[in-house]
Amino acid sequence: MPTARTLASAVFVVDPKTHESLLLRPGAEVTDPAIAEQITHPDAWAPEPPRRSRSTKAETS
C-alpha cells in the first residue's frame, strides 16, 4: 500500500493517465507514486510526524 504524504503548499502536476495539468492544494494527500515523484521541492511537503519507537513492556510500566 502506498504511503500518503500531505502537501504544505500548492503544486501543479501532470496526471499520468490523462496528461492534464492538476492543481493540488495544501492539505491534499498524495498516494499515487507517479504524482509524488513529480513534486521534487522538499518544502512542498508537510513535515512528517516523528516516528514513535516501539516501547518495551518494561518502558511502559
Backbone as JSON Lines, residues from 0, in Angstrom:
{"i":0,"aa":"M","n":[0.84,-1.19,0.0],"ca":[0.0,0.0,0.0],"c":[0.88,1.25,0.0]}
{"i":1,"aa":"P","n":[0.64,2.2,-0.92],"ca":[1.46,3.41,-0.97],"c":[1.26,4.27,0.28]}
{"i":2,"aa":"T","n":[2.32,4.91,0.67],"ca":[2.26,5.8,1.82],"c":[1.72,7.16,1.37]}
{"i":3,"aa":"A","n":[0.77,7.68,2.11],"ca":[0.21,9.0,1.79],"c":[1.11,10.07,2.4]}
{"i":4,"aa":"R","n":[1.35,11.12,1.63],"ca":[2.07,12.29,2.12],"c":[1.17,13.49,1.9]}
{"i":5,"aa":"T","n":[1.3,14.48,2.76],"ca":[0.45,15.66,2.73],"c":[1.23,16.86,2.22]}
{"i":6,"aa":"L","n":[0.57,17.64,1.39],"ca":[1.2,18.83,0.83],"c":[1.1,20.02,1.78]}
{"i":7,"aa":"A","n":[2.15,20.81,1.82],"ca":[2.17,22.03,2.62],"c":[1.9,23.25,1.76]}
{"i":8,"aa":"S","n":[2.09,23.11,0.45],"ca":[1.85,24.22,-0.46],"c":[1.21,23.7,-1.74]}
{"i":9,"aa":"A","n":[0.66,24.61,-2.51],"ca":[0.02,24.23,-3.77],"c":[1.08,23.89,-4.81]}
{"i":10,"aa":"V","n":[0.79,22.88,-5.61],"ca":[1.7,22.47,-6.68],"c":[0.89,22.1,-7.92]}
{"i":11,"aa":"F","n":[1.51,22.27,-9.06],"ca":[0.94,21.78,-10.31],"c":[1.68,20.51,-10.69]}
{"i":12,"aa":"V","n":[0.93,19.5,-11.11],"ca":[1.5,18.25,-11.6],"c":[0.73,17.83,-12.85]}
{"i":13,"aa":"V","n":[1.25,16.84,-13.55],"ca":[0.57,16.3,-14.72],"c":[0.02,14.93,-14.35]}
{"i":14,"aa":"D","n":[-1.28,14.75,-14.57],"ca":[-1.9,13.45,-14.31],"c":[-1.27,12.43,-15.26]}
{"i":15,"aa":"P","n":[-0.69,11.35,-14.72],"ca":[-0.01,10.4,-15.6],"c":[-0.95,9.63,-16.53]}
{"i":16,"aa":"K","n":[-2.23,9.58,-16.22],"ca":[-3.17,8.85,-17.06],"c":[-3.8,9.73,-18.14]}
{"i":17,"aa":"T","n":[-4.22,10.94,-17.75],"ca":[-4.93,11.82,-18.69],"c":[-4.04,12.89,-19.31]}
{"i":18,"aa":"H","n":[-2.86,13.09,-18.73],"ca":[-1.89,14.1,-19.18],"c":[-2.43,15.52,-19.01]}
{"i":19,"aa":"E","n":[-3.39,15.69,-18.12],"ca":[-3.92,17.03,-17.81],"c":[-3.13,17.62,-16.66]}
{"i":20,"aa":"S","n":[-3.04,18.94,-16.63],"ca":[-2.43,19.63,-15.5],"c":[-3.4,19.62,-14.33]}
{"i":21,"aa":"L","n":[-2.86,19.31,-13.16],"ca":[-3.67,19.3,-11.94],"c":[-3.08,20.28,-10.95]}
{"i":22,"aa":"L","n":[-3.95,20.98,-10.24],"ca":[-3.53,21.82,-9.14],"c":[-3.86,21.07,-7.86]}
{"i":23,"aa":"L","n":[-2.83,20.75,-7.09],"ca":[-3.02,20.11,-5.79],"c":[-2.81,21.18,-4.73]}
{"i":24,"aa":"R","n":[-3.77,21.31,-3.85],"ca":[-3.74,22.38,-2.85],"c":[-3.14,21.92,-1.53]}
{"i":25,"aa":"P","n":[-2.72,22.86,-0.7],"ca":[-2.18,22.49,0.61],"c":[-3.19,21.63,1.38]}
{"i":26,"aa":"G","n":[-2.67,20.6,2.03],"ca":[-3.52,19.7,2.79],"c":[-3.93,18.47,2.0]}
{"i":27,"aa":"A","n":[-3.71,18.48,0.68],"ca":[-4.07,17.31,-0.13],"c":[-3.13,16.16,0.19]}
{"i":28,"aa":"E","n":[-3.7,14.96,0.27],"ca":[-2.9,13.77,0.49],"c":[-2.57,13.14,-0.85]}
{"i":29,"aa":"V","n":[-1.31,12.87,-1.07],"ca":[-0.85,12.27,-2.32],"c":[-0.47,10.83,-2.05]}
{"i":30,"aa":"T","n":[-1.15,9.9,-2.72],"ca":[-0.86,8.48,-2.56],"c":[-0.29,7.86,-3.82]}
{"i":31,"aa":"D","n":[-0.48,8.49,-4.97],"ca":[-0.01,7.95,-6.24],"c":[1.49,8.24,-6.39]}
{"i":32,"aa":"P","n":[2.32,7.2,-6.44],"ca":[3.76,7.43,-6.57],"c":[4.14,8.19,-7.83]}
{"i":33,"aa":"A","n":[3.39,8.02,-8.92],"ca":[3.7,8.73,-10.17],"c":[3.47,10.23,-10.02]}
{"i":34,"aa":"I","n":[2.56,10.62,-9.18],"ca":[2.34,12.04,-8.92],"c":[3.35,12.54,-7.89]}
{"i":35,"aa":"A","n":[3.58,11.77,-6.85],"ca":[4.52,12.18,-5.79],"c":[5.92,12.41,-6.34]}
{"i":36,"aa":"E","n":[6.36,11.62,-7.31],"ca":[7.71,11.79,-7.83],"c":[7.86,13.08,-8.64]}
{"i":37,"aa":"Q","n":[6.76,13.69,-9.06],"ca":[6.82,14.97,-9.77],"c":[7.05,16.14,-8.82]}
{"i":38,"aa":"I","n":[6.76,15.93,-7.55],"ca":[6.87,17.0,-6.55],"c":[8.24,16.89,-5.91]}
{"i":39,"aa":"T","n":[9.18,17.65,-6.45],"ca":[10.58,17.5,-6.06],"c":[11.05,18.51,-5.02]}
{"i":40,"aa":"H","n":[10.32,19.59,-4.84],"ca":[10.76,20.6,-3.88],"c":[10.4,20.13,-2.48]}
{"i":41,"aa":"P","n":[11.38,19.99,-1.59],"ca":[11.1,19.46,-0.26],"c":[10.14,20.31,0.56]}
{"i":42,"aa":"D","n":[10.1,21.63,0.3],"ca":[9.21,22.5,1.07],"c":[7.75,22.35,0.64]}
{"i":43,"aa":"A","n":[7.48,21.65,-0.44],"ca":[6.1,21.43,-0.87],"c":[5.4,20.44,0.05]}
{"i":44,"aa":"W","n":[6.16,19.61,0.73],"ca":[5.59,18.58,1.6],"c":[5.5,19.06,3.04]}
{"i":45,"aa":"A","n":[4.4,18.69,3.7],"ca":[4.25,18.96,5.12],"c":[5.24,18.07,5.88]}
{"i":46,"aa":"P","n":[5.75,18.53,6.99],"ca":[6.67,17.7,7.76],"c":[5.98,16.41,8.19]}
{"i":47,"aa":"E","n":[6.71,15.32,8.09],"ca":[6.15,14.05,8.52],"c":[6.22,13.98,10.05]}
{"i":48,"aa":"P","n":[5.19,13.42,10.66],"ca":[5.23,13.31,12.12],"c":[6.38,12.4,12.54]}
{"i":49,"aa":"P","n":[6.98,12.66,13.7],"ca":[8.09,11.81,14.13],"c":[7.61,10.38,14.34]}
{"i":50,"aa":"R","n":[8.47,9.47,13.99],"ca":[8.13,8.06,14.18],"c":[8.28,7.7,15.64]}
{"i":51,"aa":"R","n":[7.29,6.98,16.13],"ca":[7.35,6.53,17.51],"c":[8.11,5.22,17.56]}
{"i":52,"aa":"S","n":[9.04,5.16,18.46],"ca":[9.79,3.92,18.58],"c":[8.94,2.91,19.33]}
{"i":53,"aa":"R","n":[9.22,1.67,19.06],"ca":[8.5,0.62,19.77],"c":[8.97,0.61,21.21]}
{"i":54,"aa":"S","n":[8.03,0.63,22.11],"ca":[8.42,0.6,23.51],"c":[8.28,-0.83,24.04]}
{"i":55,"aa":"T","n":[9.16,-1.17,24.91],"ca":[9.1,-2.49,25.51],"c":[8.13,-2.47,26.68]}
{"i":56,"aa":"K","n":[7.74,-3.61,27.12],"ca":[6.81,-3.72,28.25],"c":[7.39,-3.03,29.49]}
{"i":57,"aa":"A","n":[8.7,-3.14,29.7],"ca":[9.34,-2.55,30.87],"c":[9.27,-1.03,30.82]}
{"i":58,"aa":"E","n":[9.35,-0.45,29.6],"ca":[9.3,1.01,29.47],"c":[7.9,1.56,29.7]}
{"i":59,"aa":"T","n":[6.88,0.77,29.44],"ca":[5.52,1.28,29.57],"c":[4.96,1.08,30.97]}
{"i":60,"aa":"S","n":[5.65,0.36,31.82],"ca":[5.15,0.11,33.19],"c":[5.5,1.24,34.11]}
